[in-house]
Amino acid sequence: MIYYRDGRTVLATEGVNRKNVPLTQVPQVVRSAVIAAENRTFYQDQGVSLSGTARAVWSTVTGRQLQGGSTITQQMVRNYYSGLGQERSIGRKLKEIMIALKVDRSKQKDWVLERYLNTIYFGRGAYGIQAAARAYFDKDVQNLTAAEGAYLAAVIQQPTRFANPTGAALDAVKARWTSVIQGMREIGAITREEADAQVFPTLARQRAPLSLGGQNGYMLAQVRAELNRLGYTDEDINHGGLKVTTTFDKKLMAQAQQAVKSVLPDDTPKKVRTGLAAVDPATGEVVAFYGGRYETNQYDNAFSAKVQAGSTFKPYTLAAALEAGYGLDTLVYGNSPIRIGSADIPNSGGRSYGQAITLLQATQFSVNTAFVDLGQRIGLDKVVAAARAAGIPAGQLAPHQSAATLPLGVASVSAVQQASGFATFAAGGIHHEPHVIRTVTDSTGLTRKFAPSGTRAFSENTAADTTYALEQVVRSGTGTAARLWDRPVAGKTGTTDESAAVWFSGYVPQLAVAVDMFRDDNKPVTVPGYGELYGGTLPAEIWKTFMSTAMEDKPVREFPDPVTWNPYYWDTYGMAMPQQSGAPTAYPSGPAGSPMPYGPGDGVTVPGPDAPGVPGPPTGADEEQQGATGQDGEAGPRGGANGIGGATGPTVTGRSRDTGAPDAATRAAPETGTTRSDAGARRTGQTDVGTRRTGQTGQTGQTGQDGVDGQSGQTGHGGQSGPVAQIPGPQLPVAQVPAR
């Protein structure tokens, strides 16, 4: 039997329903009923029936249907010794006789009877007398009456026909029951008066067989697979009488299915597949999932299907950088494109976010170039190590471990793996392997508990900072559609090339959930009324719908404060900014010896295009065009910090994008530029507009903002001509972004 996580609600009957009991728990009158029905000379014979065997052999030789003719010992041998098999042949019968004779000489009769009563099939899916007592009379074996014991003995002859008899089958089983009662009287188990007083028993209503529809088929497949991984063989599962308690919450399973059904339009193309997985961060238990429509596709979308993670992979890169000593205030390259070797990697839509933006902003707005920059600076080996620590299998990372686009999510993962990975951050950096089984009780009553111990994947500080960055994604970045009104949410959107797969993965302190949508043919995921999807649209809406019901009546828990991000203020668009007081953050703020920026900065000399070292910023194209919006300078204790000139790069086709659904509060367009107006103070110099130029003239610098003591800010540096920003170093292969 397989149960939901409460250990009481039956999920399904898989394999054999059996619980072994000692012979002493079986009433003598029940033992006698079985002996009277099956083998009246059981305690006197040598374990075989020569006359019965002779009849069986004669029937086979003459071509007639082979008859049984087996003693209780022979039947026990056939059921107990799995290697003997159940085929109906003379060869098998002879093997059965030889083993039965050996058993009879070496074992006590009660030993044989106990194993027979615990292995014989009684119909209704019940193997053994205890399971039969429950199936037919809803009581334990020690409470059976003589009439009930006689019925179970009668059923052994035709267990399928007599399981729930009506009409002719009912007449036949009543006749058989009467014969057993008389046999009990004849062998002295009951008196004539007791036999005459027996009344045909009333059967308990047979439980309806559990359907594999809905998510049941997927659940059973995962339970069997995990039992195999835990060392249980198919023989154990099918004939061992196991009682398995799963991690699945029946209510949450229903809510997961309802969330998908209620959010997706009725005319969603059938080729669009949706997966959802929910993992408890404290234990790794998969408490709920949605695997698809089992009736039409037995390959589930939550455990088995793996698609490119897109930008939901970026948190692992962020965590790797934080572990290496970088902070959320570290500045990275935000303009588009960034060149690795001979390849240009753009941001979504070719947008530029600034020559130097913080890691927090890069995460909030899912800036591709910033994460490619970050991966090169910390080393892709550290990115791989971080993803592995969060539970992503090495085999899924290996094909992409040297690709510059690894931080952008070119590796394929399942919804369960991604929910488990994000659960690591929710658990303060402790990773628990995802699993679906809580306990297994065998037929002897021995119970094994399965609660994998967690391993430290990231420091608590890293987990806190990663969570804080992901909170900003939901607060005012690309994932605003996943906001919950009553509690904080951390999450990340993901949209692969041409929307071949779209994701939203997120968590609250008590639960991590991943939702993905994709097509098997790698075509764009489109839904009527939505067009081509992004991670911040339907996946985020499904996530929010499920999480709203899953967390209903659950206590609100807060995330820990960030460690490497100083107090901030929010501008009118909700963008997280560094503290206005104090010196501006150095670039970069990583460990000693970290690479210099790829463009101009305070005190940085930018070499010419052909000089070794750090190339200059990108120049404008030859035709007349407007420079990209520059980033706000930070205020110093007295004078304002230098503004950064807007940069213009070549127009390219985006390879990966993260676009959030418009926020109802701000109505901001998805993934707009990062420069915002300051609601807290009237100041100038916030927007740097490029001059009309031919690409040879540097951009106008940004006017510095007013210092806190009223002194005027410094004039921004003029932009210097240079090629598209390059990262010096070895040539690295570039994976397509992303092709599933």
N, C-alpha and C positions, 0 to 999 in steps of 0.2 A: 504494500500500500504506500502511496505517496501523498504527503500532506502539505498544506500551506504552512507558513512559518509558525502558526499558533500550535501546530502539532495535533490539532483536533479536526480541522476542516479537510475533508478528503479532496485531493486534487485529481487523483486517478488511481486506478488499479493497474499496475504495471508488473508484468511477470506473474509471480505466484502470490496469492493471499494465503499465508500460512504462518502459524505460530506453534512451535513445538511445546508440548506439555508432557510431564512425566506420567507414566502409567498410573501412578497412585492418585492422580487428579481425575482420572476417568472412572466414573461409577461402575461397579461390578456389573450392574444390570445392562449398561451400555456395552461393555466388553462382551458380555454374553450374547447380546443381540447381534453383534458383528460376527461372532463365531457361529451362531445359529444360522446366519444368512450365508456365510461364505465358506466355512470349513469346520464342520461339527466335530471332526476328529483331530482338530489342531493339536491338542495336548497329548495325543496318542501317536500320531503318524511321525514319519521320519523326514518330514518337510516337503515331500512330493506326493502327488496322487498318480500312481501308475495307471489306474483305469482312465482318469481324465486325460492324461498325456497320450495314452493309446488311442482314445477317441479323436484327439486333435490330429495325430499323425495319420490315422485312417481317413479323416476328412480331407486332408491335404492330398494324399495319394489318389483319392477318388475324384479330386477336382471340386469337391464341395467346400463351402466356406469353412475356414479353420475355426474350430471351437476353442474356448478358453481352457477349462479343465485345470485351473491352477489353484494350489493351496494358498493359504495366507502367507506362508514362507516364500513361495514362488512369486507371488504378487509383490511382496516386500522387496525381494531381490530385484525384480524388474524396475521398481520405482526408486529404490535406494541406490543402486549401482548404475550411475548414468552411462557408463561405458557399454552396458549390455544392450541398450537401445530398445525401441518399441516396435520394430518391424515384425510383421506376422509371418514367420517362416519356421521351418523345422529346425534349421541350424540354430536360430536364436533360442528356440524352445529347449534344445539339448544343452546349450550353454547355461540356460536358466536352471535346468535340473541339476547340473553338476555343482553350480554355486549354492543352490538351495540345500543340497545334501551336505556340503561342507559347512554351511552356516548352522544347520540343524545339529551337527556333531559338535560344533565349537561354541555355540551360544545357547543361553537359556531361552525357553519359550517366551517368557515375559519380555525379554530383550527384543525378540522378533516382533511381538505384538505391539509394543510401544512404538517401534519405528514404522510399522505398518499403519497404525492409526494416525501417525504424524505425516504420512506421505501420500496416502490414498486420496484420489480426487472424488469429491462429493457433489460436483456441479456448483452453479452460481459463482464460479471463480474461486471456490474454496478448496484448498489442499490441507488435509489434516482435520482431525475431529474438532479441535478448538475453533478453527475458522468456520467449519460447517455449523457448529452450534450457534455461532454469531450470525451466519448468513441465513439460516432457516428459522431460528427461534429467538434471535437477539438476546442470547444469554451465554454465559460461560459454560464449558463442558461439565464442570462439577455439579451444575444445577439441572442437568437434563433428567427427564423422567423416563420410565421404561417405554412409554408410547413414543416419545420423541427419539429415544435411542433406536427403537425399532424402525422408525421412519428413515433415519440416517443410514442404517444398515441396508434398508431396502433400496435406497438411492444408488448405492455402489454399483448395482447391476446395470443401470441405465442413467447415469448422472445428468446427461443433457435433457433427456425426455422427461425425467422426474423432477427437474429443477423448479419448474413453475407449472405444474400439470393442470390441464383443463380437458374436458371431454373424455375421449377414449384414454388419454394418458393418465387422467385422474382415476379412472376405473382400474387401469392396470396397476398403478402404484398402490391403490387401496388393497387390491388382491395380493400384491407382493408384501405389503405391510402385514396383512393378516397371516400370511405364510410365515413371516419372521416371528410374529407373536406365538404362533403354534410351535415353531421350532424352539423358541425359548422355553416353552412349557415342556417340550419333549426332552430337552437336555437338563431339565431340573432347575433352570434359572429362575422361573416363577411358577407358582401353583396354577391349577386349573381355574380356581376362583379369580386369581389375579389376572390370568389371561382373559377370562370372560369379561372382566371389569374394564379392560383397556378401551379407550376411545381414540379414534383417529385424530391426530393432533392438528391444530390450526397453525398454518405456516405464517411467518412474518412476511410482510410485503417485500418483494424483491426490489433491491435498489436498481434504479434505471442505470444502464451502462453510461459511463461518462464519455462525452463526445470529444473528439480531437479537434473540433472546431474552435473558433476564436483563437486564443493563444495557447490552448492546452497542448496541442501537438508540438509546438516549439518548446514549451516548458519540459515536456517529457524527453524530448531529444537532448536538451541540455543536461537534464538530470542523469540520463543514461551515460552521456559522454563524461560527465564529471565522476560518476561512480567508477567507470573504467579507469580514469586517471588516478583515482584513489586506491586502485588495486582490486576492485571487485570485477569478477569475470561475468560474461554473459550468463553463464550457468548459475552464478550466485544471484544475479538479478532475476532470472527467469524462474528459478526453482529454489532459491534460498529463503523465501519467506521474509524478505527484508521490509522493514518499516522505515521509510525515508521522510524526514522533515526538511522541507526546502526553505530557502530564504524568501520566497515569493509572498508578498502581501496581497491577499485576494482583493481587497478594496482598492489598493493602488494599481493592481493589474487592470482592473476595470476602468479606473480613472485614466490610465495611460491610453487605453484603446479609445475611450470617449473623447479625450483631448484631440487625438488625431482626427477622429471622425467629425467632431464639431467644428474644427478650424478649416479643414480642407474643403473646398467647394465640391458640390456633388459631381460636377463635370471635370474633376481632376483626371487627366489622362491615366489610363491603367498602367502605362509603362513607367509612370512616376512612382518611385518606391520611397517609403518613409520608415525610418527606424528611430526608436527612443529607448534609452536605458537610464535607469535611476539606481545609484549606488550610495550606500550608507558610508560616509567618510570614516566613521569610527570603527567599522568592522570590515569593509569591503564587500558586504553582502549586496547582491543584486536584488533589490526589493521589488522592482517592477521593470517591465520592458514592453515595447510594442514591436513585434517582428514582421508585421504585414498581414496578408490574408492567407492563412494556412491552407484553405480550401483550394486556392489557385496556385500557390507557390510554397513549397516546403523548405525553401532556402531562406532562412530568416534574415531580416534587415538589421537586427540589433547585435547579435553575436557573430554571425558568419560573414555577412557582407562587409567588405572593406573598401573604402573610397578615400581619395586624397583629403587630407585634413584641412587644406587651405589655411587661412589665417588663425584657425583655432589651435594651430601648432605653435604660434608665436609665443604664448606664455612659457613654453619650455625654453625657448631661446632667452627670454627675459630672465627666467630663473637661473639659467646658466651664467648670465652676466652678473647677476646679483651675487651668486655664489663666488664668482671670481673677484669680487670687490668693487664692482661698479654700483652706482646708485640710481634711483629714479630721476635724479637731477643731472645725470650724465648726458652730455650733448652728443647727438648723432646726426648724420646727414639726412636731411628731409626732402631735398629737391629731387626732381625727376628729369632724366633717368640717372642711374648710377652705373658705371661701367666696370665690369669684372672681366679682365682679359680683353677680348674683342667683342663682348656681348654687353648690350645695354639692358638694364633691368629697370622698368618704369614703375611708378605708382599707378594706382587705379585712375584711368582717364588721363594719365600724364600729369596729374596735379603735382605742384611743388608746395612744400610746407615750410621751407626755410632752409638756409644753409646749415643751421644748427638748431635742432629742437631737442627737448628733453625726452628721455626714455618714457616718461609718463605720457607725454603728448603723443609720442610715436605709437604707444599701445592704444591710447584712447581713440586715435583716428586710424589705426591699422596702416601705418606708413611702411610700404614695402622696402623702399630704399634704406630707411633707418635700420630695419632688421637685417638686411643684407650687409650693411655696414657693420652692424653689431656682431654678426656671425663671423665676419672676417677678422675683427679686432680681437675677439676672445678665442677664436679657433673653433672650427666646426666639430672637432672631437668633443669639445665641452658641450656643445648643443646635443650631440648624439647621447652623451653620458647622462645629460639631464632628462631627455625623453625616456631613456631606458630606466632611469631611477623612478620615473613616474609610471612605469608599467608598460611602455610601448615595446613590443618584442624586438630584439636585435635584428631578426631576419627581415622585418618590415622596414628597418632603417638602413640596412646595409647597401641596397642599390643606390641610395642617394647621399651617402655619408660624406662624399667629397664634392657634392654639388653646391655651388654658391647659393642656390635657391632653396637649400634644405630648410633654412629658418622660415620660409614662406609656406611650408606645409605640402611639399610634393610627395611625402611618404603617405601611404594609405593606412588607415586605422578603422576599427569598428566603433560603433556607438558605445558599446560596453567599455572598450579600452579607453575611449576619450572621457567618458564619465568617470572612470576609475582614475585617470590621470588628473583630472580637475579635482577629484575628491582628495587627492594628495595635498593640494593647496588648502582645501577646506579643513583638513585634519592637522594643520600646522606643520606640514612637511613630512608627515608620516604616511607611507604608502602601504595599503593593505591589498593583497591580491584579490581581484573580484572572484566571487564564488557563489554557487547556487544551492549548496547543501549545508544544513546546520548539524543534523545528527543522523546516524544510521543505527538502527537496532536490528540485530539478526534474530533468527528463529529461537535462539536460546535465551534471549532477553538481554544480551550484552549490547550496550550502547556506546558508540564512538561519537565524540563531539568534534566538529571541525570549525575552528576559529583561528585562521592563520594569523600569526603574530605579525605586527607591523614592523617595517624597517624605515630607518631615517633616510629619506630621499633628499630633503633640503632642510636648511636651518629654519628655525621659527621666524627669524628676521626675513629670510628670503620669502617664505610663504606669506608673511604679513605684507611685504611690499608688493609681491605679485598680486595678491588679493586686492590691495588698494588700487593698483593700476587697472585691474579688471572691473572694479567698482565704477571707475570713471567711464569705461566703455558703455556701461548700462545707464549711468547717470546722464551723460551728455555726449557720448560718442556714437558708434555705429550700432549699438545694441539697445537703444532706448525702448524698443517695443517689448522688451522683456522685463521692464520695471514692475515690481510689486509694490502696492501702495503702503503695505504695513511693515516692511522689513527690507534690510539692505540685500542687494544682489550683486554678485561678481560674475562676469561672463565675457565671452568672446564670440564674435561673429566669424564666419568663414565662407568665402565664395571663391571657387576655383575658376580656372580659365573657361570663359564662355558659359559659366553657371552649370558646368557638368555635375557639380556637387555643391550643395549649400548646407551650412551648419549653424547651429547655435549651441554652445556648450556653456553651462554656468552652474552656479551653486549658491546655496545659503549654508550657514554653518552645519546644519543637520542633514543635508541631502545634496548630491551632485547629479545633474541630469544633462545628457547630451541628446540632441535631435539632429538628424541628418536627412536630406532628401537628395535623390539621385536617379539616374536612369542607367539601365544595363548597357544601352547602346552608346553611351558617352555623349549623347546629344544634350543641348541645353535643357535644364529643368524649367519648363514653362507651365503655367496654370492660367486658365481663362480668368480674366479680370485682374490678373497680376502681371501677366507677361513673363519676361525672363526674371527668375527669382534671385534674391540675394539672401545672405544669412540673416540679415536684420528684418526680413519680412516674415514669411510663413513659418520657418523654423523657430524664430523667436516668439511668434504668437503661440505656437503649439507648446513651447517650453513654458510660457507664462500661464497658459490655460491649465496645464497639468500641475505646475508647481502651486498655483493658487488653491487648488483643491487638496493637493497633497499636504500642504502646510496649514490648512485650515485648522484652527484650534490648537496649533502647535505654538510653543512659546517663541517670542521674538528674541533672537540672539544677535549680538553685534559682532562684527569682525574686529580683529585687533588693529591698533593704530599702526601706521607705517613707520619705518625706522629711518630710511634714507631720504625722506621727503620732508622738508621743513614746513612749518605752518604756511598755508596758502590763502589766497583769496579767490573768489569766483567773479569773473566778469559777467557782463549781461547775458552772454550765451552759455554760461555754465562751464567755461573752460578752466581747468585747473592750471594755476600759474604759480611760479615761485613767490616766496615772500618778498614784498616790496622793499623792506628795509634790509640793510646789510649789503655786502659786496656781491656782485654777480657771480654765479657759479662758474668755476673754471672749466675750460674745455680741453680734454675730457676730465671728468671727476673720477676716473677709474684708478686702478693701482698704478704705482710708479712704473714708468717705462711703457705705458700704453701708447698706441699710435696717435699722431697728431691729427687734427681735423683735415678734411679734404677741401676746405675753402678758407677764406680769410677769417681772422678772428683777432682779438686783442693781442697785439704784440707778435703776430704771426707774419712772417715774410713769405709771400707766395712766389715760388720760382716760376720761370717761364715754362711754356709747353714742353720744351725739349730738355729742360734741366732735370737732373735726378732728384728724387725725393718726392715732395708733395706737390702735385699739379695744382693749377689755379682753378677758380670756379668756372662753371659753364658760361659761355657767351651767348648772346642772342643770335638768331639766325640772320642771314644776309638781308632778308626782306624786313620791311618796317613792321614792328610788332611791339606790343606792350609788355613790360617786364612783369614778372610774377610778384605777388604781394610780399613784401618784406616782413620779417618778424619783429615784434616789439622789443626794444631794448629794455634792460632792467635798470632800475634806479639804484645808484650808489648812495653812500651815506651823505655825500655832498653833491657832486655833479652826476648827471644822468649817464648811463652806460652808452657806449657807441651803438647806434643803430646798425642793422645789417642790410646791405643793399639787396633789393630784389633781384633774383636771378632768372634768366630765361633759358630753358633748354630746348632741344629739338622735340618736335612732336612725334610721339611713338604710340603704338597700340598697346594698351594695358594688357598684362598677362594674368594678373590676379587682382581681385578687387574685394573690398569690404564696404558695403554700402548699407547704412542703417535706414530703417524706415523713418520718415519725418516725424519728429517729436511733436506731440500735440501742444506742448507748452511753448516751444520756440518756433515751430514750423520751419526749422532750418533744413536746407537741402542736404542730402546725404553726402558725407565726407567733403564738406567745404573746407576752404583754407583755414589755417589755424589762427590768423591774426584777427583779433576782436577789439571792439571799442571798450574803454574802461568806464564802467558805470560809477565807480567810486570817486573819480577825480577828473576835472576838466584838464585835458592836456593835449598837446599837439605832437606831431611826429609819429603817429601810430601806424600810418599806412604809407608805404613807400611805393609810389607809382613809377614805373620805368619811363624814361623819356623816349620820344620818337627817335629811333636810331637805326643804323644799318648793321648793327652787330659789332662795329669797331669801337664804339664809344662806351665807356663804362657807365653803369647806372648811377642815378642820383642817390646818395646815401640818405639814410633816415635821420630825421632830426631827433636829437636826444630829448628825453622827457625831463620835465622840471625836477630838480633835486628837492629833497625834503626841506632844505633851508632856503629854498627860493632861488638858488643860483641856476643859471641857465645851463642846460645840457650841452655837451660837446657836439660839434657837427659830425655827422657820420662820414666814414671813409667813402671815397668814390669807388665804384666797382672796377675791378681789373679784368681785362680780357683774358680768356684762357679757354682751353678745350673742355669738353664734357668731363666732369670730375671722374678721376680714376683712382682705384686703390692700388698702390704699388705692391708688388709681391709676385709670387708664383702664379702662373696661369692655372686656373681651376676649371673643371668641367661645369657646364651650366645645364641643369635639367630644364626641360620644358615646363612652363608654369601655367597651370598644372595640367597634365593630361592623364586621366585616370587609367 
